[in-house]
Amino acid sequence: MGKALEINPHYADLHYQYGRAARGGGDAPAALAAFQSALAINPRYAKALFLSGLTQYEMDQPEKGLASIQEAVALDPGFHT
């Protein structure tokens, strides 16, 4: 996925997918950084915001995590994982 990010670093979904892979592999800091990169490109990316919140919560940042999750739901009330 690194090569794809090199080719098109402005594609939010690639950052999101990288974050999912990093999170699944147990690398929470890399996952959070990837989700935040996706959100820098598209601040209304509810999925990235939601997983960013879960990751923040798991990294002992419960207030930030909850705020991110609430924002994701506010952006897309029908959102579900």
LINRAKA-V621304 format. One record per backbone hydrogen bond with DSSP energy under -0.5 kcal/mol. NH is the residue of the N-H (numbers start at 1). CO is the residue of the C=O. E is the energy in kcal/mol with one decimal. If there is no record, write none. Layout:
nh=NH co=CO e=E
nh=NH co=CO e=E
This chain:
nh=5 co=1 e=-2.0
nh=6 co=2 e=-1.8
nh=7 co=3 e=-2.1
nh=8 co=4 e=-2.5
nh=11 co=8 e=-1.2
nh=12 co=10 e=-0.8
nh=14 co=11 e=-1.1
nh=15 co=11 e=-1.2
nh=16 co=12 e=-2.4
nh=17 co=13 e=-2.7
nh=18 co=14 e=-2.4
nh=19 co=15 e=-2.5
nh=20 co=16 e=-2.4
nh=21 co=17 e=-2.3
nh=22 co=18 e=-2.7
nh=23 co=19 e=-2.8
nh=24 co=20 e=-2.6
nh=25 co=21 e=-1.6
nh=26 co=23 e=-1.5
nh=27 co=22 e=-2.8
nh=28 co=26 e=-1.1
nh=31 co=27 e=-2.3
nh=32 co=28 e=-2.9
nh=33 co=29 e=-2.1
nh=34 co=30 e=-2.2
nh=35 co=31 e=-2.7
nh=36 co=32 e=-2.5
nh=37 co=33 e=-1.9
nh=38 co=34 e=-2.3
nh=39 co=35 e=-2.2
nh=40 co=36 e=-1.7
nh=41 co=37 e=-1.3
nh=42 co=38 e=-2.6
nh=45 co=42 e=-1.7
nh=46 co=44 e=-1.5
nh=49 co=45 e=-2.3
nh=50 co=46 e=-2.9
nh=51 co=47 e=-2.5
nh=52 co=48 e=-2.0
nh=53 co=49 e=-2.2
nh=54 co=50 e=-2.3
nh=55 co=51 e=-2.3
nh=56 co=52 e=-2.8
nh=57 co=53 e=-2.6
nh=58 co=54 e=-2.3
nh=59 co=55 e=-1.3
nh=60 co=57 e=-1.3
nh=61 co=56 e=-2.1
nh=65 co=61 e=-2.7
nh=66 co=62 e=-2.7
nh=67 co=63 e=-2.2
nh=68 co=64 e=-2.4
nh=69 co=65 e=-2.3
nh=70 co=66 e=-2.7
nh=71 co=67 e=-2.2
nh=72 co=68 e=-2.2
nh=73 co=69 e=-2.2
nh=74 co=70 e=-2.2
nh=75 co=71 e=-2.4
nh=76 co=72 e=-1.8
nh=79 co=76 e=-2.8
